[in-house]
Structures are given as structure tokens and as C-alpha cells.
Amino acid sequence: MEWSLATRHQILLEITNAVISNKTNQGFFDALTTELNKHFPCDRLSINLYDNKNQSLQYFTKVFGIGRNTISEQVHRPLKGSIAKMVIQSMNPVIIDDLTQYADLPIINWLIKAGLTSTMAFPLIVRKKVLGTLHFSFKTRPKHLSELSNLLTEVSRQVAIAVDNLVAYKRLKDEKKHLEREKQYLMGVLEEYNPENFYYISAEMSEIMNLVKRVAAIDAPVLITGETGTGKDYLARYMHHISPRKNHMFIKVNCPAISSTLFESELFGHAKGAFTGADSQRIGRFEMGDRGTVFLDEIGELPAGLQAKLLQVLQERRFERVGDNQPIDVNFRLIAATNRDPEKSIQQGKLRKDLYYRLNIIRIHVPALRDRKKDIPLLVEQINQIEATQIHQIAPVYSQSALDLLTAYDWPGNVRELKNLVKRMIILKPSEKISIDDVEKMIDLKNRADQENENSLPTLAESERHSIEQALIKCKGVIGGGKGAARLLGVARSTLQYRMAKHGIKPRKVVTLED
């Protein structure tokens, strides 16, 4: 068969018109196979994308014909031992008219077992760079193979341009999604965080802030501990803001707020089709935080399996998306926070010891508000002005007695509780003078007194030990019998002896009589 110049141009024009309007890989490939099969039918057609960095191949989309459902287009395959390697290294077509001559290669052996006898592979070159390869395979060797090869070389040039455009389109589409997610995060951050709104005068916080400023430039993990509401989140953001990574993303992950079934997808992302409902590729928090900072709040809530994977990411600086086997290199600084005692969390099995040692390179403990009372009047003054401005109200004025009471209060909810109280005062009493009575109504001193009384009560174990000791004193060390401590307490002698051993009670004189 001979193709005149006019026929060649007509074929190329028909192929171009068929594929030019497609914006999806599969749509383009289906249109391409339809047009190609009109002129030179083949039994298998595929397009490979080449990853130079990882020396791997990935199908552009599902293959046409034989083997369509054997390998997923999501799977990355090694370049070594493939026909594509010959094409990429030479940057020229590879024509094998008799596959049996190369049966020692695994991929060719597979083609032979599938009933194919010959194959043709062409490089997809754009701007002197190999983008991938285009493969045609046949059960019956086609006639005029040399002339067909020349025509398909021209076809491959058109295909290369189209594939390059689709890859670029997909990359831009993914980047748009990434930027949209970044915008959502940034909007949330800007609403809540302003580095200038960090106020303190106490020696305790001055020491903490000096430490923060020293370690901000040190690119090592940081563990922040402290009670709920002390400002661990704010401190992490501040550390990022003054660090060399400040021009990149600060990504917060609130561990308790994420369902355990979605943790892995949320942190690592997932590939399209990784599970039911994964209709598109998702970029995880770690990938989004590349070159920036990732903040894991309440890290002790991470499932044990994910803690192990997190440790691996910190060590290797790479991970894989759910449903994908392609490693992704990342470079982020990790800041973790917890309101629990890390050592107790380790004992309870909620925090891995090896992860704790990895995070505990730099540890910062944020003191509770009751431990830095000098900051309270300043915080009240500054929060009062800032919040009043935000809601367009005139800030109330606090009397000295009101400030004294606020300073004396223990603030179990710490700065968060103080901020909420100041907000309520602005809403309920704008431009008014806040008296001690107004404050007393807000902080509920009765519940505070009740809480103090509850804290003064002995525990059940303490009460039991005290009762046993008093009974032994009264009975002069006699345990059993009619005048023994066991009878006085209303328990069996063996039970009392067990309780004494449990509480470590060892009186100097013990008399044991039979009941």
C-alpha cells in the first residue's frame, strides 16, 4: 500500500480534527484510536508517559485492544526492560517485525503469549524532550511496514503535541484546585491570626517567646504542650511567621476533628479511583505544606498506624498517596501540639514512644493563664480594643476592681475563656463602665467555689485507707473476731487483709483472731 502526499495530509488532518476538541485523556485516546483504525488497524495501541526523575512509565490512559484491563493507568512501571526504554534512549522509532527474536524480555514474552507477532514504537518528542512513547502491536505483520513506519512517525508528532497539551491542561487544572484549597486555608488563617496581636509582659511568657524566636530558624520538629486555650495554635503560627518558611503555606490539621477512616486520605491525599467516591485526585495536607509548615494539633489523637507512617515521613521526607505507588518528596517543618502529658500518653498507649522522641527535639510548654497573671490586665485591654473595632462597637471601660477580680480568677479555659468574656462584654455593654458586679455575673464564682470544694474532697481510695487505719486504731490492731476491725467495717477478715495489702498498711502490731 502506498500513501500519496495528499493522502498523508488528509489522514493527519482527520486525526487532528478528531482529537483537537477533547480535554480529557480518555476522550482524546478514544478519538485517536477510532481515526487510526480507519486507515491502519492494529490489535493493541497504547501511549506511555515517561518520568525521567524516577525512571518509570505510566500509561496515559487505558490501552486499546489486547490487555486493556490488565494494567491500570495509575500504576507506575520501571523503565528497565521495556521497549519504551529503547525508544527513549535512541529518540528514534523501534520496529520489531518478529517478536520471537526478543522473547527473553518479559514484556515481549507477554506480547507473544497474547498472540501478537510484531510491534512498532515511536517517541513522543516536544521541544527536544521525550514526553513518552506511542506503541502499535499486531497479530499479523502488516504489509509495507517501512512505509507505514514513515507515516506513523508523522502521526506521532501530532500525537506528541496533543498529549503535551493535555498533560499541561491537567497540571493547570490540578494547580487551580490546589490554589483554591490554599485560598480556603489562607482565608481562615487571616481571619483568626495577626502576628501583632500577641501580647505579654510576664516573665514566664517572655522566656517562652525568647525561646520561640531562637528556634524559629532551626528547621527541626517542635512539640508544644499546654492546657486547652493557652494559645498553642497561635504560637505555632507565630513561629512559622518568623521562620524562613514564612512565604509558604501554614497547614493546620485538627486531629480530633477528622474521622479515623479519612485520616490517611486527609494527610497523604489519594489517587483517582483509590476508593469508592474518589472521583478525582486529592492533594493531602503534607503535600500542600511542601516548603512550608504542617501543624498537627492534638497529635495524640492520631491512630497508632498513622503515627508510624508519620514517623516514616519525617525520616524519609517522602510518602505515597492512597491508591498510588509513586513516591512524593516533601520538605515541610512539623510542629505538633497536645494538651496532655506526653509521658502519660505514652504509658496509656496513645502516643508512640519513637514518634515522641522524634518530636521532642524542641519542646515548648505554654503556661496556663493563672500562672502568668501579670498578662491578664494587658490582654483584657488589647482584646477589648481589637474585638470592639472588628464588630464596630465602642469598647467598654473596666474599673480597677473589675480588673482585679479578673486577675484573681483562675481561668480554667485560659486565654480562650478570657477572650470570649471580653467579647460578651463588648456586645452587652458597649461604651459602658464594667463593674466588679458585671464581672461576677459573667465568670460564675459560685461554680468556681463548688469546683474548689470538689477538688478538696478526698478520693475514694484515700477515704478507704483512712477508714481502715481508724478502725485498726480503735480495735488496737485486732483484725478478726467479734471485736476486730473487719467486723467494725462490715467486711470479711480476708477482704480487709487484701485491702490492707493493697493500700500498703502495715501496723506495728496486728492481732488476727478467727471470726
C-alpha positions in Angstrom: 0.0 0.0 0.0 1.3 3.5 -0.9 0.1 6.8 0.5 0.5 9.8 -1.6 1.4 13.2 0.0 -2.2 14.4 -0.3 -3.4 11.2 1.3 -1.0 11.6 4.2 -2.0 15.2 4.8 -5.7 14.2 4.7 -5.1 11.4 7.3 -3.2 13.8 9.6 -5.9 16.5 9.2 -8.7 14.0 10.1 -6.8 12.8 13.1 -6.1 16.4 14.2 -9.8 17.4 13.8 -11.0 14.4 15.7 -8.8 14.9 18.8 -8.5 18.7 19.0 -11.7 19.3 20.9 -11.1 16.7 23.6 -10.0 17.9 27.0 -9.8 14.5 28.8 -7.1 11.8 28.3 -9.7 9.1 27.7 -11.7 11.2 25.2 -8.6 12.1 23.2 -7.4 8.5 23.2 -10.8 7.1 22.1 -11.0 9.6 19.2 -7.4 8.8 18.2 -7.9 5.0 18.1 -11.1 5.4 16.1 -9.4 7.5 13.4 -6.2 5.4 13.3 -8.1 2.2 12.9 -9.9 3.6 9.8 -6.6 3.7 8.0 -4.3 1.1 9.6 -6.0 -1.3 12.0 -3.9 -2.6 14.9 -4.6 -5.1 17.7 -3.1 -3.1 20.5 -2.5 0.6 20.9 -1.0 2.4 23.9 0.6 5.6 25.0 3.2 5.7 27.7 4.2 8.8 29.7 7.9 8.9 30.8 9.0 10.1 34.3 12.7 11.0 33.9 13.3 11.6 37.6 12.0 8.2 38.8 12.9 6.3 35.5 9.4 5.0 35.3 6.5 4.7 32.9 2.8 5.2 33.3 0.0 4.6 30.8 -1.5 7.8 29.5 -4.9 6.1 29.7 -6.2 2.5 29.3 -4.7 0.7 26.3 -6.8 -0.1 23.3 -7.3 -3.8 22.3 -5.4 -6.7 23.9 -4.5 -6.2 27.6 -6.9 -3.3 28.1 -7.9 -4.3 31.6 -4.6 -6.0 32.8 -2.7 -2.9 34.0 -4.2 0.2 35.5 -3.2 3.6 34.0 -2.5 4.7 37.6 0.4 2.2 38.1 4.0 3.3 37.6 6.2 0.7 36.0 10.0 0.6 35.8 11.6 1.7 32.6 14.2 -1.1 32.7 13.5 -4.0 30.4 10.8 -2.2 28.3 10.5 -1.5 24.6 9.9 2.2 25.6 13.4 2.3 27.0 14.9 1.5 23.6 12.8 4.3 22.1 13.6 6.9 24.8 17.3 6.3 24.8 17.6 6.4 21.0 14.9 9.0 20.5 14.0 7.1 17.3 11.3 4.6 16.3 11.8 0.9 17.2 10.3 -1.6 14.8 10.3 -5.3 15.7 8.7 -7.3 12.9 9.3 -10.6 14.7 8.8 -10.5 18.5 10.1 -14.1 19.0 13.6 -12.8 18.4 13.4 -10.8 21.7 11.4 -13.4 23.7 13.8 -13.1 26.6 12.4 -9.7 27.5 9.5 -10.1 29.9 7.2 -7.5 28.2 7.8 -9.0 24.8 7.3 -12.5 26.1 3.9 -11.2 27.4 3.0 -9.8 24.0 3.9 -13.1 22.3 1.7 -15.0 24.8 -1.1 -12.6 24.0 -0.9 -13.7 20.3 1.0 -10.6 18.9 3.8 -11.1 16.4 5.1 -7.6 15.7 5.2 -4.1 17.3 6.2 -0.5 16.4 7.1 2.1 19.0 7.6 5.9 18.4 9.0 8.6 20.6 6.7 11.5 21.6 9.1 14.4 21.4 8.1 18.0 22.3 10.7 20.8 22.3 13.6 18.2 22.1 12.3 16.5 25.2 10.9 12.9 25.3 7.4 13.1 26.7 6.6 9.4 26.3 6.1 6.7 23.6 3.4 5.6 21.2 3.0 1.8 20.6 1.3 -0.2 17.9 1.2 -4.0 18.0 -0.2 -6.6 15.5 -1.2 -10.2 15.5 -0.4 -10.3 11.7 2.6 -8.4 10.5 1.4 -5.5 8.4 2.4 -5.1 4.7 4.6 -2.3 3.6 6.0 -2.0 7.1 8.6 0.6 6.2 6.2 3.0 4.5 3.7 2.5 7.4 6.5 3.4 9.8 7.2 6.7 8.0 3.5 7.7 8.1 3.2 6.8 11.8 6.3 8.8 12.6 4.4 11.8 11.3 1.3 10.8 13.3 3.4 10.5 16.4 4.5 14.2 16.1 0.8 15.3 16.1 0.1 12.9 19.0 3.0 14.3 21.0 1.7 17.9 20.7 -1.8 16.8 21.7 -0.5 14.7 24.7 1.7 17.6 25.8 -1.3 20.0 25.8 -3.4 17.5 27.8 -0.7 17.0 30.4 -0.3 20.7 30.7 -4.1 21.2 30.9 -4.3 18.6 33.7 -1.4 20.1 35.5 -3.0 23.6 35.4 -6.4 22.1 36.5 -4.7 20.4 39.5 -2.8 23.6 40.3 -6.1 25.5 40.2 -7.7 23.1 42.7 -4.5 23.4 44.8 -4.7 27.2 44.8 -8.4 27.1 45.6 -7.7 24.9 48.7 -4.8 27.2 49.6 -7.2 30.2 49.4 -9.6 28.5 51.7 -6.9 27.8 54.3 -5.4 31.3 53.9 -8.8 33.0 54.4 -9.3 31.0 57.6 -5.8 31.9 58.8 -6.1 35.6 58.0 -9.4 35.9 59.8 -8.0 34.4 63.1 -4.3 35.3 63.1 -2.4 38.5 63.2 1.2 38.3 64.4 1.0 41.7 66.0 -1.9 40.6 68.3 0.4 38.6 70.6 0.6 40.4 74.0 2.5 39.6 77.1 4.6 41.3 79.9 5.1 38.4 82.3 8.5 36.9 82.8 7.0 33.5 82.1 5.8 34.4 78.6 8.9 36.5 77.9 11.0 33.4 78.4 8.8 31.3 76.2 8.8 33.9 73.4 12.6 34.3 73.6 12.8 30.5 73.1 10.4 30.6 70.1 12.4 33.3 68.4 15.6 31.3 68.9 14.2 28.0 67.5 12.1 29.5 64.6 15.0 29.5 62.2 16.1 26.0 63.3 14.5 23.6 60.8 13.6 20.8 63.4 10.3 19.4 64.7 8.7 21.2 67.6 6.4 19.8 70.3 4.2 22.4 72.0 2.4 21.4 75.2 0.0 23.2 77.4 -3.6 23.3 78.5 -6.5 23.9 76.2 -6.9 27.6 75.3 -3.4 28.7 76.2 -2.6 29.7 72.6 -0.6 26.7 71.2 -2.2 27.2 67.8 -1.3 30.9 67.8 2.3 30.2 69.0 2.7 27.7 66.1 1.5 30.3 63.6 3.8 32.9 65.1 6.8 30.5 64.8 6.0 29.9 61.1 5.6 33.7 60.5 9.1 34.5 61.7 10.8 31.4 60.2 12.5 31.1 56.8 9.4 29.2 55.6 7.0 32.2 56.1 6.4 32.7 52.4 4.9 29.2 52.1 1.8 27.6 53.5 1.0 27.0 57.1 -1.3 23.9 57.2 -3.2 23.1 60.3 -4.6 19.6 60.9 -7.0 19.3 63.8 -6.5 15.6 64.6 -9.7 15.1 66.8 -11.9 16.7 64.1 -11.0 14.2 61.4 -12.7 10.8 61.1 -10.4 7.9 61.7 -11.4 6.4 58.3 -10.4 9.6 56.5 -7.1 10.4 58.3 -4.8 8.8 55.7 -6.5 10.4 52.8 -6.5 13.8 54.5 -2.8 13.7 55.3 -1.4 11.9 52.3 -4.1 12.6 49.7 -5.4 9.9 47.3 -5.3 9.0 43.7 -8.3 9.0 41.4 -10.2 5.7 41.9 -8.4 4.8 45.1 -11.7 4.0 46.8 -15.4 4.4 46.3 -16.2 8.1 45.9 -12.6 9.1 44.9 -13.7 10.7 41.6 -10.6 12.8 41.3 -7.1 13.1 42.6 -6.8 14.8 46.0 -3.7 16.6 47.3 -3.1 15.8 51.0 -2.1 18.2 53.8 1.5 17.1 53.7 1.8 17.7 50.0 0.1 21.1 50.4 2.5 22.0 53.2 5.6 21.4 51.0 8.3 24.0 51.7 6.0 25.4 54.5 4.9 24.3 57.9 2.4 21.5 58.9 0.8 21.9 62.4 -0.7 18.7 63.9 -3.0 19.8 66.7 -3.6 17.2 69.4 -1.2 14.7 67.8 -2.0 12.1 70.5 -5.4 11.6 68.7 -3.7 10.2 65.6 -4.3 6.4 65.2 -1.3 4.3 66.0 -0.9 3.2 62.4 -0.7 6.7 61.1 1.7 7.7 63.9 4.1 5.0 62.4 3.6 6.4 58.9 4.1 10.0 60.1 7.4 8.9 61.7 8.4 7.3 58.4 7.6 10.6 56.5 9.7 12.6 59.0 12.6 10.2 58.5 12.4 9.7 54.7 10.8 13.0 53.6 8.6 11.2 51.2 5.2 9.3 51.1 2.7 7.8 48.7 -0.9 8.9 48.1 -3.6 6.4 49.0 -4.1 4.1 46.0 -0.9 5.2 44.3 2.6 3.7 44.3 4.5 6.8 43.1 6.6 8.3 45.9 6.2 12.1 46.5 9.1 14.0 48.0 8.2 16.7 50.5 10.0 19.2 52.6 8.0 20.7 55.4 8.6 21.6 59.1 6.4 19.8 61.5 5.0 21.5 64.6 2.9 19.3 66.9 0.8 20.2 69.9 -1.0 18.4 72.7 -2.9 19.4 75.8 -2.0 16.1 77.5 1.2 15.0 79.3 3.1 13.2 76.6 4.7 10.8 79.0 1.3 9.7 80.3 0.0 9.4 76.8 2.9 7.0 76.0 2.1 4.9 79.1 -1.6 4.8 78.0 -0.6 3.6 74.5 -2.0 6.8 72.8 1.4 8.1 71.7 4.3 6.1 70.2 7.5 6.4 72.1 9.7 6.6 69.0 7.5 9.4 67.5 7.6 11.3 70.8 11.5 11.1 70.8 11.5 12.4 67.2 9.2 15.3 68.0 10.8 16.2 71.4 13.9 17.7 69.8 12.5 21.1 70.7 9.7 21.2 73.3 7.9 24.4 74.4 5.4 24.4 77.3 2.9 27.2 77.3 2.0 28.2 80.8 -1.7 28.4 81.9 -3.1 31.9 82.2 -3.4 31.5 86.0 0.4 31.1 86.1 1.1 34.4 84.3 -1.5 36.7 85.9 0.6 39.8 85.1 -0.6 39.4 81.5 -4.3 39.4 82.3 -4.9 43.3 82.5 -2.9 43.8 79.3 -4.8 41.0 77.5 -8.1 42.5 78.6 -7.2 45.9 77.4 -5.9 44.8 74.0 -8.6 42.2 73.2 -11.2 44.8 74.3 -9.9 47.3 71.7 -9.4 44.7 68.9 -12.7 43.0 69.2 -14.7 46.2 69.5 -13.1 47.5 66.3 -13.9 44.3 64.4 -17.7 44.5 65.3 -17.8 48.3 65.0 -18.7 49.0 68.7 -17.3 51.4 71.3 -15.2 49.4 73.7 -16.4 49.3 77.3 -14.1 50.6 80.2 -13.1 48.2 83.0 -13.0 49.5 86.6 -9.9 48.7 88.6 -11.9 46.4 90.9 -13.2 44.5 87.8 -9.6 44.1 86.6 -8.5 42.9 90.0 -11.2 40.2 90.0 -10.4 39.1 86.5 -6.7 38.9 87.5 -7.6 36.8 90.6 -9.8 34.4 88.7 -8.1 31.0 87.7 -9.4 30.9 84.1 -9.8 27.2 83.6 -10.4 27.9 79.9 -7.3 30.1 79.7 -6.9 32.9 77.1 -9.8 31.5 75.0 -12.2 31.9 78.0 -10.9 35.4 78.7 -11.4 36.4 75.0 -14.9 35.1 75.0 -15.8 37.0 78.2 -14.4 40.3 76.7 -16.4 39.7 73.5 -19.6 39.3 75.5 -18.9 42.5 77.5 -18.5 44.4 74.2 -21.8 43.1 72.9 -23.8 43.5 76.1 -22.3 46.7 77.5 -20.7 48.8 74.6 -19.1 52.1 75.8 -20.2 51.4 79.4 -18.1 51.0 82.5 -17.6 47.4 83.6 -18.0 47.0 87.4 -17.0 44.1 89.6 -20.6 43.1 89.8 -20.7 42.7 86.0 -17.7 40.5 86.1 -19.0 38.3 88.9 -22.1 37.6 86.8 -20.0 36.6 83.9 -17.4 34.3 85.5 -19.9 32.5 87.7 -18.0 32.5 91.0 -20.4 30.0 92.6 -19.4 27.3 90.1 -15.8 28.2 90.8 -16.3 27.8 94.6 -18.1 24.5 94.0 -15.2 23.3 91.9 -12.7 24.2 94.6 -14.8 22.3 97.1 -14.9 19.3 94.8 -11.1 19.5 94.4 -10.7 19.5 98.2 -12.7 16.2 98.6 -10.5 13.1 99.2 -10.6 10.3 96.6 -12.3 7.0 97.2 -9.0 5.3 97.7 -7.9 7.9 100.2 -11.2 7.6 102.1 -10.9 3.8 102.2 -7.4 3.9 103.5 -8.3 6.4 106.2 -11.3 4.2 107.4 -9.1 1.1 107.6 -6.5 3.0 109.6 -9.0 4.4 112.1 -10.7 1.0 112.5 -7.3 -0.6 113.3 -6.5 2.1 115.8 -9.9 1.7 117.5 -9.6 -2.1 117.6 -5.9 -1.9 118.8 -4.7 -3.9 115.8 -7.2 -6.7 116.1 -8.4 -7.7 112.6 -10.8 -10.7 113.1 -13.2 -11.8 115.8 -16.1 -10.1 117.4 -14.0 -7.0 118.4 -11.9 -6.9 115.3 -11.7 -4.2 112.6 -13.2 -6.4 110.0 -16.5 -6.6 112.0 -16.4 -2.9 112.7 -16.1 -2.1 108.9 -18.6 -4.8 107.9 -16.3 -6.8 105.7 -14.8 -10.3 105.8 -11.4 -10.7 107.5 -9.8 -11.9 104.2 -11.3 -8.8 102.4 -9.8 -6.5 105.0 -6.4 -8.2 104.8 -6.5 -7.8 101.0 -7.4 -4.1 101.3 -4.6 -3.5 103.8 -2.1 -5.1 101.5 -3.4 -3.0 98.5 -3.0 0.3 100.4 0.3 -0.7 101.9 -1.0 -0.6 105.5 1.4 -2.4 107.8 0.6 -1.6 111.5 3.3 -2.4 114.1 1.0 -4.8 115.9 -1.6 -6.9 114.2 -3.7 -9.5 116.0 -5.6 -11.9 113.8 -8.5 -13.8 115.5 -10.8 -16.3 113.9 -14.3 -15.0 113.2 
